[in-house]
Amino acid sequence: MLARYFLRGSGPLQMIYLQINPTVMPLKPITANTRGEKKIYLLKPRGFCAGVVRAIDVVKIALNLYGPPVYVRKEIVHNKHVVDELRGLGAIFVEELEEVPSGARAIFSAHGVSPEVRRQGKERNLAVIDATCPLVTKVHLEAVKFAREGYTIVLIGHKNHDEVIGTLGEAPAKMILVESVADVDALTLDDPSRVAYLTQTTLSLDETKDIVARLEERFPMIRGPKSQDICYATENRQMAVKGVSEFCELILVVGSANSSNSKRLVEVGQNYGVRAYLVNDWSDVHPEWLEGIKSVGVTAGASAPEHLVEQIVAALNEKGFGDLEEVEMVEEDVRFSLPPELAGASSQLYGISAPSR
């Protein structure tokens, strides 16, 4: 099944097609660990998504073109190791634009920003490079469209997440944030016949499904996006966890604590009856987690580098997990072009960073 995404930047309208697999079905059968040997199920796709690759490339290319310092508002992506690496190359991470010297070069993170932040950038005469993930931009454009048409917009997401803050800023007087079915039950709207909903791109599919179902029960005339807002990478990684859950006693998810999509992978595993833990790297793995365990699943959130996965696999090998099977749920080959501010540097994109394979 193909999902269409319409994206508009400073250039012409773009349309990208992403493969969406509606079923939990691996590309080849998963082998059950019937012999009882210590086994690793390495999930695929895992790790960097196209939006993360693009955002990291933006920072690295900017540093190569202009030299340090380059200022980045918020974490470019939610991963400690990535941020530390870029900081070592000369990127300076700030919480707000007021910390950036007037006239300096500033990068907006992959999670997007509100129009107010863009206004601040112009006021401070900053040379802005926008690394917002195109799929987050899609949600922003939907919010603007619904607001112009007079709809009250219910945004499904997590309070204080950078992406949600940016999306709410597109139409603050028209948007209401909900995090649960209980929040939907508490809604009181002026015109229940003119309601729309949008979602944060990194949510759990199952969790969002229940909230949307309740919204449709309470507001039968509610409108939603033309294609789902949860991004292809989030969906694919969650599908992989679901697909392997019956074969694993434990799942290790590589990702940082502030990574929404990584935390959702842990929740998906737990909801399917598997012990699952979020770890920054091997140092976070507690030895007692592996006691008596024969089958371990390993995956990574969309902002986690592949070398951390390789580190964990190598450490598990030393612990006796000598059998490795890669479980691929769907082929993932999505690329996003550089933002217009770096369009002339597109030849430098390849070889700087790459998604996991």
Helices and strands as residue ranges (DSSP letters): E 2-7, E 14-19, E 39-44, H 50-66, E 70-73, H 80-89, E 91-94, G 97-99, E 105-108, H 115-123, E 127-130, H 134-148, E 152-156, H 162-168, E 175-178, H 181-185, E 195-199, H 205-218, H 232-244, G 245-247, E 250-254, H 260-271, E 275-279, G 282-284, G 287-290, E 295-300, H 306-318, E 323-328, G 340-348
